[in-house]
Amino acid sequence: MPPPFTSPVAVELAPRPAGDRVQGLGPEGRPKIVGILNVTPDSFYDGGRHQGIAAAVRQAEQMVADGAAIIDVGGQSTRPGHTEISAEEEIARVVPVITALATRLRLPLSIDTDKPAVARAALAAGAALINDVRGFHGDPELAAIAARHGCGVVLMHQEESFQLSAERTMERVAEFLGRALERALAAGVPRGRVILDPGIGFAKTPTQNLEILARLGELRRLGCPLLLGVSRKSVIGRVLDLPPEERLDGTLATTAIAVWHGVEYLRVHDVRANLRAALMAKAIRDARPEPS
């Protein structure tokens, strides 16, 4: 069994300077890879692989070596049929890992949570972003916490029973994300610290997921950087009839398409391969002739 999450790994490296906690946020031309670090026993692809502080640190360091710009730490599975855990258990899973990583890594750490208590604890431990799968449509305290801490936020689209006609899918996603942005701004989070995520795979049909992927560029009118998280998800499995372990090729295709549409952040399990696909797609996109 993996060791319990009880205390952070002892490290000797100096902590990151305070000024670089959010370094790297904002579109700067080069696609940014967000490495997924699930410290959960039940995530759909890597559940149980990185439990225990030492295993989590090794995985994070490997993702950084492979080119990750942000590490996204999650202690609550959000796969279909997941079991909800308490804030206390989630904190016990993620805070020791974030504490250890904050002294080792000179890049932003993100906490994947929709619980205010977990966000507060993670930010105090060294996280620089809150990745909220409810897009500030859950507990209103989360937006206030983000504003007080001056952190970045990723706001994802998720509406229960999202069953709409094909003509309204993207319009509804854009409306939701627009409201999420308004809530962030009203709470005092600067626009420059907001990233928006269309939420592929969350309460959406396979057809809706594919339509969103085909129309990603339409979300640019919201005026914020975009993040896409499709890595090894069921929409790829349905198209290719493959299990999660064999969905890397399909993931790379979605990464290339996302970069073609101008998406800045790709949240993935396989950092090196996706970064290479993203950079190749960017090079092709940049070679397009200017419109006359």
C-alpha positions in Angstrom: 0.0 0.0 0.0 1.2 3.6 -0.6 2.4 5.5 2.4 -0.2 7.8 4.0 -0.2 11.5 3.5 1.0 12.6 6.9 4.0 14.9 6.6 5.9 16.7 3.8 9.1 15.4 2.4 12.2 17.0 4.0 13.9 19.0 1.4 17.0 21.2 1.5 16.5 23.4 -1.6 15.6 27.1 -1.1 11.9 28.0 -1.6 10.9 29.9 -4.7 11.1 33.7 -4.6 7.7 35.1 -3.8 7.6 37.1 -7.0 7.5 34.1 -9.3 4.5 32.3 -7.8 2.4 33.2 -10.8 5.2 33.5 -13.3 4.2 32.1 -16.7 0.6 33.0 -16.6 -0.9 34.7 -19.7 -0.5 33.9 -23.4 3.0 34.5 -24.5 3.0 32.8 -27.9 4.3 29.4 -26.8 1.7 26.8 -25.7 2.0 25.9 -22.1 1.6 22.3 -20.8 -0.2 21.8 -17.5 0.9 18.5 -16.0 -1.7 16.5 -14.2 -0.7 15.2 -10.8 -3.5 13.2 -9.3 -2.8 12.1 -5.8 -6.0 10.0 -5.7 -6.7 6.3 -5.6 -9.6 6.4 -8.1 -8.9 8.8 -11.0 -9.8 7.2 -14.3 -6.3 6.9 -15.8 -3.6 7.3 -13.1 -5.5 6.7 -9.9 -3.2 5.3 -7.2 0.0 5.7 -9.3 1.3 8.8 -7.5 0.0 8.4 -4.0 2.6 9.0 -1.3 4.7 12.2 -1.3 7.9 10.6 -2.7 6.0 9.2 -5.7 4.2 12.4 -6.3 7.4 14.5 -6.2 9.1 12.1 -8.6 6.2 12.4 -11.1 6.1 16.2 -10.8 9.9 16.5 -11.3 9.7 14.2 -14.4 6.9 16.4 -15.8 9.0 19.5 -15.3 11.9 17.8 -17.0 9.6 17.0 -19.9 8.6 20.6 -20.3 5.6 21.3 -18.0 4.9 24.9 -17.3 2.4 24.3 -14.4 1.7 21.3 -12.2 -1.9 20.8 -11.4 -2.4 18.8 -8.1 -5.7 17.1 -7.5 -6.9 15.1 -4.5 -10.6 14.6 -5.5 -11.4 12.4 -8.5 -14.0 14.0 -10.9 -14.4 11.0 -13.1 -18.0 9.8 -13.8 -19.3 8.0 -10.7 -16.6 9.3 -8.4 -17.0 9.2 -4.6 -17.0 12.7 -3.0 -14.6 13.0 -0.1 -14.4 15.5 2.7 -12.4 18.7 2.6 -10.3 17.3 5.5 -9.3 14.2 3.5 -8.6 16.2 0.4 -6.4 18.5 2.3 -4.5 15.5 3.8 -3.9 14.3 0.3 -2.8 17.5 -1.4 -1.2 19.8 1.1 1.9 17.7 1.9 2.6 17.2 -1.8 2.2 21.0 -2.5 4.4 21.8 0.4 7.1 19.5 -0.9 6.8 20.7 -4.5 6.8 24.4 -3.5 10.4 24.1 -2.2 11.6 22.1 -5.2 10.0 23.6 -8.3 10.3 27.1 -9.7 7.1 27.1 -11.6 3.4 27.7 -10.6 1.5 25.0 -8.8 -2.3 24.7 -9.2 -4.8 23.1 -6.9 -7.6 21.3 -8.6 -10.5 21.8 -6.2 -13.9 23.4 -5.7 -13.8 23.4 -1.9 -12.8 26.7 -0.2 -11.1 25.0 2.7 -8.9 23.0 0.4 -8.1 26.1 -1.7 -7.1 28.1 1.4 -4.8 25.3 2.6 -3.2 24.7 -0.8 -2.5 28.4 -1.3 -1.0 28.6 2.1 1.2 25.6 1.2 2.5 27.3 -2.0 -0.1 26.9 -4.8 -0.4 29.8 -7.1 -3.7 28.9 -9.0 -7.1 27.5 -8.2 -8.5 25.2 -10.8 -12.3 25.2 -10.2 -14.3 22.6 -12.1 -17.5 24.5 -11.2 -16.3 27.8 -12.7 -17.1 29.9 -9.6 -20.7 28.7 -9.8 -20.4 26.7 -6.6 -19.4 28.1 -3.2 -19.1 31.9 -3.6 -16.3 31.9 -1.0 -13.9 30.5 -3.6 -13.8 33.6 -5.7 -13.2 35.7 -2.6 -10.3 33.5 -1.6 -8.8 33.8 -5.0 -9.0 37.6 -4.8 -7.6 37.8 -1.3 -4.6 35.6 -2.2 -3.9 37.3 -5.6 -3.7 33.9 -7.3 -4.6 32.8 -10.8 -7.8 30.9 -11.5 -8.9 28.3 -14.1 -12.7 28.5 -14.5 -14.3 25.5 -16.1 -17.7 25.0 -17.7 -19.8 22.4 -15.9 -23.6 22.3 -15.8 -25.5 19.2 -14.7 -27.7 17.6 -17.3 -26.1 19.6 -20.1 -28.4 18.4 -22.8 -28.9 21.0 -25.5 -29.4 21.1 -29.3 -26.2 21.2 -31.4 -27.0 24.8 -32.3 -26.8 25.9 -28.7 -23.9 23.9 -27.3 -21.1 26.5 -27.8 -23.4 29.4 -27.1 -24.3 27.9 -23.7 -20.7 27.2 -22.9 -19.7 30.7 -23.8 -22.5 32.2 -21.7 -21.5 30.1 -18.7 -17.9 31.1 -19.0 -18.8 34.7 -19.5 -20.7 34.6 -16.2 -17.8 32.9 -14.5 -15.5 35.7 -15.7 -18.0 38.3 -14.4 -18.0 36.6 -10.9 -14.2 36.6 -10.8 -14.0 40.2 -11.8 -16.7 41.2 -9.3 -14.8 39.4 -6.5 -11.7 41.4 -7.3 -9.7 38.8 -9.4 -8.0 40.7 -12.2 -8.9 39.6 -15.8 -5.2 38.9 -16.4 -5.3 36.1 -13.9 -8.3 34.3 -15.4 -8.0 31.2 -17.6 -11.2 29.6 -19.1 -11.8 25.9 -19.8 -14.8 24.6 -21.8 -14.9 21.4 -19.6 -14.7 18.6 -22.1 -16.3 15.5 -20.7 -18.2 17.1 -17.8 -21.9 16.5 -18.2 -21.7 16.6 -22.0 -22.7 14.1 -24.6 -20.0 12.7 -27.0 -21.5 14.9 -29.8 -21.3 18.0 -27.7 -17.7 17.3 -26.7 -16.7 16.9 -30.4 -18.6 20.1 -31.4 -16.8 22.1 -28.7 -13.4 20.8 -29.9 -14.3 21.8 -33.4 -15.3 25.3 -32.4 -12.8 26.2 -29.7 -11.7 29.4 -31.5 -15.1 30.9 -30.8 -14.3 31.2 -27.1 -11.5 33.6 -27.9 -14.1 36.4 -27.9 -14.3 36.2 -24.1 -10.8 37.8 -24.0 -9.1 35.3 -21.7 -6.5 32.6 -22.2 -8.0 29.2 -22.8 -7.2 25.8 -21.2 -8.2 22.5 -22.7 -8.2 19.2 -20.8 -9.0 16.2 -23.0 -6.1 14.0 -22.0 -7.1 10.3 -22.5 -10.8 11.1 -21.8 -13.8 9.0 -22.9 -14.6 11.2 -25.9 -11.3 9.8 -27.4 -12.1 6.3 -26.3 -15.6 6.5 -27.9 -14.2 7.7 -31.3 -11.2 5.2 -31.4 -12.8 2.4 -29.3 -9.8 2.3 -27.0 -9.2 2.1 -23.2 -7.5 5.0 -21.4 -4.1 3.3 -21.6 -4.2 3.5 -25.4 -5.6 7.0 -25.9 -2.3 9.0 -26.3 -2.5 9.3 -30.1 -6.1 10.7 -29.8 -5.0 13.1 -27.2 -2.2 14.4 -29.4 -4.7 15.1 -32.1 -6.8 17.2 -29.8 -3.7 19.1 -28.6 -2.8 20.0 -32.2 -6.3 21.1 -33.0 -6.5 23.2 -29.8 -3.3 25.0 -30.6 -4.5 25.6 -34.1 -7.5 27.4 -32.5 -5.2 29.5 -30.3 -5.6 27.6 -27.0 -2.7 28.5 -24.7 -2.8 25.8 -22.0 -3.1 22.0 -22.4 -3.8 20.0 -19.3 -2.4 16.5 -19.9 -0.9 13.4 -18.4 1.8 12.9 -21.0 3.8 16.1 -21.0 6.7 15.5 -23.4 4.6 14.1 -26.3 1.9 16.8 -26.0 4.4 19.6 -25.8 6.0 18.4 -29.0 2.6 18.1 -30.7 1.7 21.6 -29.5 4.9 23.2 -30.8 4.6 21.5 -34.2 1.0 22.7 -34.5 2.0 26.2 -33.5 4.8 26.3 -36.1 2.3 25.3 -38.8 -0.3 27.8 -37.5 2.4 30.6 -37.5 3.3 29.8 -41.1 -0.2 30.7 -42.4 0.0 33.7 -44.7 -1.5 36.9 -43.4 -4.9 37.6 -44.9 -4.8 40.1 -47.8 
